[in-house]
Every structure is written in C-alpha cells, then in structure tokens.
C-alpha cells in the first residue's frame, strides 16, 4: 500500500507540474529542440548554407546596418550598383540577428559570430510558437495536452522548415505571431485576448504583408463574436486599440524611406491608414454596443463596406496584385514562382504532405466544436474552427500558406487524439486497442507520415532531368563553389537572378539582379540579355557596368532561358559557342560554375 500510495502521489505531482509549470517546461523543451537542430545542422551553419535568396538578402541587410547604413535606408547597394536595390522589408527581423552577432563577436570573432547568429536566430521564434500553440491547446483540450501539441508541431514538416538554422528570413517570426493570434482568439480573458490578437497582427504587418489575409480573418472573427454576443465588446475594444496603435508604432519605428510612399506591398501609408481606420471603426462599434443583434450586424457590415469602398476609391492602384509589377514581369517572373501557385497546381508528392494535416486539423476542430456546442468552450472552439478553416482554404490561393495551415491544424489534431485514444484504449479487444491507437497516431501525425510515405513510395518521383536540375541548383550557390571568385578583383557580375543575392553574400563582388519585385527592370534586363541575341546581351551588360559573366549550367533558371529562346544567347553558351568578346576565366577543376571576362 505504501508503494501504491507513493506512485499515486508521484503521478499527482507530475500532473500538477504539467499544469503549473507548463511555460517553463515548454521553454525547456524548446531549448532541447534548439540544441538538437543546431548540432544536427552544424555543417550547414559552419559553411553559411543560406539556402534561400531571401535568407542571403536578410544577412546582407544586417551587414549593411552594422556597417553604418542608416536605420531607415533599406536599399541594397551591392545589387544593381551604384543605385542599388530597393527592398520592401523592415528591420524588425534584423534585430535578433544583429544582436546575436554583436553579442558573440567578442568571443568567437566576426566570421564565426555571423555564422552562429544565422544558426541560432531562426530558432528564437520557435519558442514563441511553442507557447502560443501550447496555450491554445491547454484552453481548448486539456491543461495536460500541451506536450502532445509540441510533439505534433514537430511533425509539421512544412512549418518546421521555417525555423531551421540558416532560415533567417521573416517566416518564423510571422508564424510565431500567428500562433499568438490563435491563442488570443480563444483566450477566456477578453482584455488579454483582444490585446494579443491586435498586437500580433500589428507586429506581423510591420514585418511584411504575407499575413494580411490572416489578420483580416482574425478581425472578422472577433467582429462576428461581438455581433453574436455583445459581452465581447471589451475584447473587440482592446483589439481595435492595439491593432491601430500598434500598426502606427510599427510604421514609425520600422518603415523605411522607400515605404513612405503609397506602395501596396508593405506597411506603407496605404495599409497604415486602413489599419488605423479599421481600428477606429471597430472601437466605435464596441463603444456604441447596441443591444439588438441585428443592429450590431448591420453596423459591422456598414463598417466593412466603408473600409472596402474607401480603399477602392482612395487606393485604386492596390486593387490588383500588391507587387504592382508590369504585365511582362508578372507573366515571365511572378507567375513562375512556384510557392505563389495554388496547391492543386503542384505535383502530388509536393501537395499531399502539405495538405493532409490541415484537413485533419479542420475535422478535429469541427468535431470538438460540435461536442462543446452551447458552452463557452464551444464558442472558443468555433472561433478557432473559423480561423483554421480560413488558413486551410488559403492553400487554394497559394501553397506558401502551407506552413501556417499546418501549424494552425495542431489544436484540432490534438483534440482528435485526446478523444480517440481513450476511446480505443477502453475497448475490450486487444486488436482494436492496438490498431485503433496506431491509426490515431498516424492520423494526427499525418504531416510527418505523409512526407515519409511520399519519400519511400514510388509516387510521382522526379525524372532524371529534374534530378540534374536539382543537383545543379544545389551545388552552384555553395560557399565552396563561389569562394574561388574572390581570386579576381571586386567587380559587377552578370549572372542569373536567383544567384545574385548569394554572390554578394559569399564573395566581394556585386551582382546585377535578385528576385525582388520592386526592381523589376533589372530582372527583365537579365531575362532579355540571356534570351536575346549576343549583341543584346553585350549592350545590357555594358549598361549595368558588368565585367564578369557567371552561369550555372542546368540550374533551374537556365532551363527557362533555353526553353523560351532556343538559339538565344544563353542557349548558344550552353552549346559551348565562343565569342571573341568573352574571355573564359579559370575556375577549380570540378566547379559547377562557368566564368568569363566581358571585354
């Protein structure tokens, strides 16, 4: 009896710790995960394997700031020199990277400090995500369910990629704000919940507009909650105040000089005015707070109409795509970006692992909402169900919504597991207990298992040509491939658009273009140069004062030029044609790159 009592007492202390110390335990779990990923990816950290063009440009933005560039000047002067490239980002995400560099530099030196900062910084917002999703699951499922939420979050392969070492761009921070948004939506305390949703939305918009659809969905949901229950006026009030004031503060502190004009692709005066007006209108609705539900609905619809119609009349230039790209740039570049395509336009082996968990999450949230109908918990679940469903439907717009859709599916998946595992464990048949539990684990962990299944099953496998392109696209941007360029004096290199940011990050050379829509003229210049005649290339290169030509045979971008312009300049280069004004320059024996001096 003494042993049994001790065991029960131990279990009680364990469950009490899960409930009482969940924040510190979540952060401890995050620390363990962070250490594991840093150790696992140490080679990539050491060789600064910034795999995405945006990660390279983010580091260049931090370098420029630490090197003395003005806080509000976000031009990248080493792309398309001497005028530089106008970036539409903010410095919010630069802060943790720069802080880590400054902190580590006295101990390990400048080079290692930069590499360590790029390895550690992406993991910082993961701690916020652990807490945001954990808080949501504790409120909706059980105070003891948050460890399962963390485990399922680690099964969200698309989401987790945004937090990996070297993934230093803004995506992880955007997802962290989204995790706080869903936590605020289901917070039983209206003041805290409304403030969290408003502040998370304001910070997210100050970082970038990618999360604007989620901010709009969250605002609509809070307004609908108020329409349904006028007691939600306090929550709506705090949301309105924090969204409007937070957006204004974000603009004042982080908007660059280039964002002080009426652009549509960042937190400029366009979207600042929308957020401030929306906040003021919602505050007014909550303050008036009529008793009749239909009157509240009419006022909400009127406020929405004022925002939409006013936006259309005052900012008609923003009714199309926010990039405001030329028709040629949109056709030949923007429409070619894979992550901007809907999920059904992607191959099955790409789409299925991304989409399966959001579907499970929506089903789980719907079942939990139905089971809790008529209660305060049911209202909270209904709020989350609307938000999660909206996030999943955004996959039909762009596949880049995948990381957010997977992350937001976790509460619904946890709810399914929390309901189904005890059900199957309570069955008399051992067969049902075992296979039922395994089926539930496979279901709620579908984000991981779907990816593994696609990897090992002969479904939609890439052909040999695709493998060659993938290999070239992976080898050419490496440090070992690009560092030999530093044996030549610093100058401007004419190369592929997707190689530009990596060239300026790894070498001392400048580049002509990078994949950023505000500089569409330079992107089109590169496309015209490689697709046109050799004489046209020479004219464009001279205009950009480019004295080196660098290409990566079989890189993905190169295949576009060959397909679009058979017999064009790049196609002739690919067939080894020589030109008297191009002098081949030596590179290491097994280099995947080819280099010429432009005479």
N, C-alpha and C positions, 0 to 999 in steps of 0.2 A: 504494500500500500504506500509506503514511503517513496518507493521508486516511481510508482504511478503518479502520485501527487506532485513529485518534483518535475516529472515530464509535463504534466498539465500546466504547472506554474511556469515552466520554461516556454511552453507554447504561448502562454498568455503574455509573457514579457516580449516574446518575438513579435506577436501581432500588435502589441502596444507600440513597439519600436517602429514597425511599418507605418502605423498611423501617425505617431507623434513626430518621428524624425525623418519623415519622407523627403523633405527638402535636402537635408544633409546627406542622406543615403543616396538620393538621386545624383547629387553632385559628386559623391564618391564613385558611383557607377560611371558617371561621365568621365571622371579623371582616369579610371581604369581603361575605358574605351579609348580615350585620347592617347594614353601611353602606348596602348597596343597598336593603334594606327600609325603613330609616329615611328615605332620600331619596325612595323611591317613595311612601311614606305620610306625607310631611311635612305635607300639608294636614290630614289627619286628626289628626296629633299636635298641630298648632297649635290646632285647634278642639276638642281633647279629645273626639274621637269614640269614646267608650267604648260600643261597640255593644250590649253585653250587660248585663243588670241586675246580674249578679254582679261585673262589672268596676267598675261605678259604686259598688257597695256596698264593694268592696275598697278603692277610693280613699277612701271615707268612713271606713272603719275606720282607714286610715293617718292621715288628717287628725285623727281623734279622738285617736289615740295621740300624735301630735306636738303636739296641742293640750293635752295634760295628762291624758288619760283613763288610768286605771290599766291596766297591762300585762295583767292577768287579767280586766279588765272589757271584754267584747266586745259589750255592748249598744249598739244604735244608737238614741240618744235623739231623733233628729230624725224617726224614723218612729214613728207612733202615740204622740206625746208625751202626757203627760210621762213615762209609764212606759218607753217605748222598745221596741225590737225585740230579742229575744234571738237572737244569731247562734251557730251551731254550729261556726264556723270556729276556726282557730288563728292565731297571729301569725307563723308561720314565713314565709309568703309576703309578709307586710308588711315584713319586714326589708330585702330588697333595694330595694323601692320607697322606703321611708323613708330608707335610706342614700343613695340617689341624690339625693333631694330635699335632704337636708342637705348633701351634697357640692356640688351645683350652685347652691344658693340664694345663696351669697355672690357668685357670678359673674354670674348672669343674673336674679336676683330670684325671689321666691316663686312667682309665677304661671308663669313660663317653666320654672322648676325642676320644678314638678309635672308640667307637660306633657311635658317631656323625659324625666322619670323614667317616665311611663306609656308613652312610646315605646320606651325602651331596656330596661326591666326584663323584658318578656316574652321578649326575645332572649337573655337570660343563660342560662336552662336549655337553650337550643338547643345551646350549646357542649358541655354535658354529654352531650346526646343524640348529637351528632357523635362524641364519644369512645366512648360506650357501644356504639353500633351499629358503629363502626369497629373497636373491639376484638373484637367478636363475629365480624365478617367476616374479620378477619385470622387468627383462630384456626381458623375453620371452613373458609374457602375458600382464601385465599392472603394472604401478608403484603403483597401489592401490590394487593389488591382493595378496600381501604378507600375510594379515591376514587370508585369506582363506587357504593359504598354511600351516600356523601354525595349523589351525583347522584340516585340513586333516592329517597333520603329527601326531596329537594326536589321529587320528583314525587308525593309522598304529600299530596294536596291537603287531606284532612281533618285529617291530622296537623299540617301546616304552619300551618293556621289558628290552632292553639292557641299558636303562638309569635309571631304577628304583633304589631307595635306596637299598643298600646292594649288588648291581650288580657291584662290584668294579673292575672286571677284565677289559681287554683292549677293549672289543667290542664297548662300547660307543665312545671311542676315535677314533677307526678305522672308525666308521660310520661318526663321525664329519669330519675326513679328507676326506672321500668320498663325503660329502656334499660340501666341499670346492673344490674338484676336478670338480664336475659338474658345480659349479659356475664359475670356471676358464675356463672351456671348452667353455662356452657361453659368456665370458667377451668380450665386444667390444674393450677393450684396450689390444692390443697384449702383451705388456710388462708385465702388471699386470696379465693378464690371464695365460700366459705361466709360469710365476714365481709361481703363486698359485698352478697350477697343478703339477709342478715339486716338490715344497716344500711339498705339501700334500702327494704326493707319497713317498717322501723320509722319512718323519716322519712316515707314515704308515708302511713302510717296516722296519724301525728301531724298531717299536713296535712288529711286527710279520708279517709272510708271508701270512696270510689269505687274504690280499687284493692284493696279487701279480697279480692275474688274472685281477682285475680292473685297476691296474697300467699299465699292458700290453695293455689292451683295450684302455685306455686313450692315451698312447703313440702312438698306431697305428692310432687312430683317428686324432691326431694332425699332424702326418706324412701325412695322406691322405689329410687333409686340405691343407697342403703345396703343395702336388702333384697337387691338383686341382687349387690352387691359390698361385703363388709364392710370393704374398704380405704377406703371412702367415709366411715368413721366420723369421721375428723378434719374433713372438710367439714361433716358434719351437726352436729358439736360446735360449731364456730365459728358456724354458722348459728343454732343454738339459743341460744347465749350472746348474740350480738349482737341477735337479734330480741327476746328477753325484756328484756335490759338497755336496749336502745335504745328500746323502747316505754315502759319505766318512766321513762327520762330525758325522752323526748318529752312524756309526760304531766306530769311535774313542772315542766318548763320552759314548756310552751305551752298546757296545758289551762286553759280559762277557769273562772271561778267557776261558771258555769252548767253546765259539763261535769263538775263534781264529784259529780253525782248519777247515778242509774242510768238514763241515757238510752241509746238504741240507735243513734243516728245520728252518733256521733263517738267519738273515743278517750276514753271515759269509764271509770269503774271496771269497767263491763261488759266492754268489749273489752280493757282493760288486763289484767284477770285472765285472760282467755282466752289472750292472748299470753304472759303470764308462765308460766301452767300448761303451755301448749304447748311453750314453750322448755325448761322443766324436764323434761318427759316425754321430749322428743327428746334432751336432754342425757343423761338416764338410759339411754335405748336405746343411744346411741352409746358410753357408758361400759361398759355390760354387753357389748355387741357379740358375741353368741353366734356360733359358727362355722356352725351349721346355718341354711341359708337359710330353711327353713320356720318355724323358731323365730323368726327375725327378722321374717318376715311376720306371724306370729301376734302378736308383741309390738307391731308397728306398728298392726295392726288394733285391738288392745286399747287402745292409747293414743288412737287416733282415736275409739273408742267412748266412752272416758272423757270426752274433750273435748265430743263431741256430746251425750251423755246428760247430763253435768253442766251444760252450757249450757242444755239444755231444762228441767232441773229447777230451776236456780237463777234463770234469767232467762227465764221463760216469756213475759214481755211482749215479748221481742225475737224471737219465732219468726215473726212476721208481717213486714210492711214496717218498715224501721228508722225511718221518719218518725213512726210511731205516730200517724197522723192519724185524725181522726174519719171515720166512713163517708161523711158528706156531703162533707167536704173531699176525701177520696180520689176520690169519684165526680165531683165538679164541678170539681176543680182538678188533683190529682195525675195522674189518669188522662188528662187532656187535654194533658199536657206531651209534645210530640212526640218529644223526644230520649229519653224513657223508654219508647217503644214499640219492639217488635222490628222488625228491618229489613224483614221481609216485609209489615209494615203500612204501609210508606211507598210513595209513588209510585215508579215505575221510574226516573225521572230523578234521584231522590234516592238510591235504594238501590243502583243499579248501580255508579256511580263509587266508592262506599264499599266495596262487597263484592268487586269483581273482583280487586284486588291481594291481599287476604288469601287468596283462593283460590289465586292463583298462588304466593304465598309458602308455603302449606302443601304444594302439589305439589312445589315446588322443594326444600323441607326433606325431604320424604319420599323423593324421588329421591336426594338427597345422602346420607341415612341408609342407604338400600339399597346405594349404591355403596361406602360406607365400613364396611359391616357387618363385625362380627368384630374391629374395631380400636378403639383408644382414641378416634380421631376419630369413629367410628361411634356410640360411646356419647355423646359430646358432641353430635353431631347429633341423636341420638334424644331427648336431653334437651330440646333446642331445639324439635324437632318437636312434642313433647307440649305445650310451653308455647305455641307459636304456634297449634297446633290449638285449644287451650283458649281463647285470645284470640279466634280467629275464631268459635268456637261461641257466644261471649258476644254476638255480634251478633244471635243468635236470641232473646236476652233483652232487650237494649236497643240501639238504634242509637248511643247515646253511646259504645259500645265501639269505634266506627269508627276514631277517631284512633289508639288503641293497636293495634288489629288491623292497620292499615296499616303503622305503624312496625315492628311485630314481623315483618311479612312481608318486610322488606327483605333479611335474610340468605338466606332461601330464594330470593328473586328474583335476588339476586346470584349464587348458586350455579348457577341455571339459565343465566344469561347467561354465566358463566365456563365452563360446559360446552358450551353450544350454539354460541356464536360461533366458537370454534376449529374445531368440527366442520364448520360450514358454510363457513368460510373455507378449509378443507382440501379442499373438493370441486373437481373439475376444471371443472365447468360454471360459467361466469360468472353465468348466470342464477340458479343455485342459491345461489352465493356472495352475490349482491346481495340477492335477495328473501328468502333464508333469514335473513341478518343483519338485514334490516329487520324481518322478522317477530319475531325475538327481541327487538329493541329495543322494538317495540310491545307485546310480551308483558310484559316485565319493567317497562316504564314504563307499564303499563296504568292505574295510578292517575291519571296525568296525561291520557293519551289518551282514557280513558273519559269523563272530565269534559268534554274538548273536543268529543268526538263528541256527547254529550248536548246540549251548548250549541248546536251548529250544525245538528243534525239535527231534523226535525220530530217528535220523540218526546215524548209526554206533556207538551206545552207548557202553561204556565198560561193559564187563560182570562182574559178582560178583567176580571172581578170580582176574581180573585186578584191581578192586576196593580195594581188600585186599592187593595186592602188592603195590599199590599206597599209601595206608594208612601207611603201614609199612615203606616204603621208605621215607615218610614224617615225621613220628614220631621218628624214631631212631636217626637221626642226630640233633635233637633239643638240646638246651642247658640243658633243664630240664632232658632229658634222659641221657646225657653224663656227666654232672657235678658230679653225685654220684661216678664216677670212681676216683675222686680226693681223696676219703677217703683212697685209697690204695697208698702205696709208688710209686713214679715215676719209671716206667719200660717200656719195649717194649711190645706193644700189637700186637698180631697176629689177624688180622681181614680182612674183605672184602677190596678189592682195593678201592672201592668208599667211604668207611668210613675212610680211612687213613688220608686224609687232614683235615677232620672235627675233628677227635680225637686229633690231635696235636694242632688244633686251640682252642678247648674248654677246654681240660684237660692238665695236666702237663706230660702226658705220651708221649712216642714215638710210632711210628707205622712202619710197615714193608713196605707197598707199597701204592702208589697213582696212579691214571690213567694218567701217563705221559710216552710217548713212549721211551724216552731216557733211561728209567730204565726198559726195557722190561724183563730182567732176574728176577727182583723181582716180577713183575706182574705174570710171568709164574710160579714162585715159589708158589705164593698164589693159583693159579689155580690148580697146581699139588697137593698141600697139601690138598685142600678141595675135589678134585676129586679122589685122590688116596686112598690108604689104610691108616688105622690109624697109622701104623708104619711109613709110608712115611711122614705123617703129622708131627709126632714127630721128625723125622730126620731133616726136613726142618725148623721147628720152632727152633730147637736147633742151627742150623747153623746161624739163624738170632738173636740168643740170646733173643728170645721172651719167656716171662714167664707168660703172660696172654693171654687167648683166648677170644675174644669177637665176638658174632654173633648177627645178627638181623633177627629172623625168618620171612620169607616171603618177605624180602627185594628183590628187583628186581635181584640183583646179586646172591642171594641164589638160586633162581629158576633155574638159569643157571647150577649151580653145581649139583642140583638134577636131572635135565633133561639129562645132559651129562653123569653123572656117578651114575646111580641107584646102591645102595649098597656101594657107596664110603663113605669116612669119613664124609663129611658133611651130606649126606643122612642118615647115621646112627645117627648123632647128632640130626637131625630133627625128627627122630623116637624115641628120648629120650633114646638112648642106652648110658650106662655109661661105663667109662674107669677108671681103677684104678690109672692112671697117670694124670687124670683130676679131680681136686677138685672144685666142684661148689662153687662160692662165692656169698654172698647175695647182692642183688640189691633191690631198692624200690619195694613195693608190685605190683604196676601197670607198672613197667618198661617194655618197649618193647624189651629190650636187655637181653641176657644171657651171663654170665661171668664165666670163670673157671681159676683156677691157674694151670699152666702146671708144674707138678712135674719133 
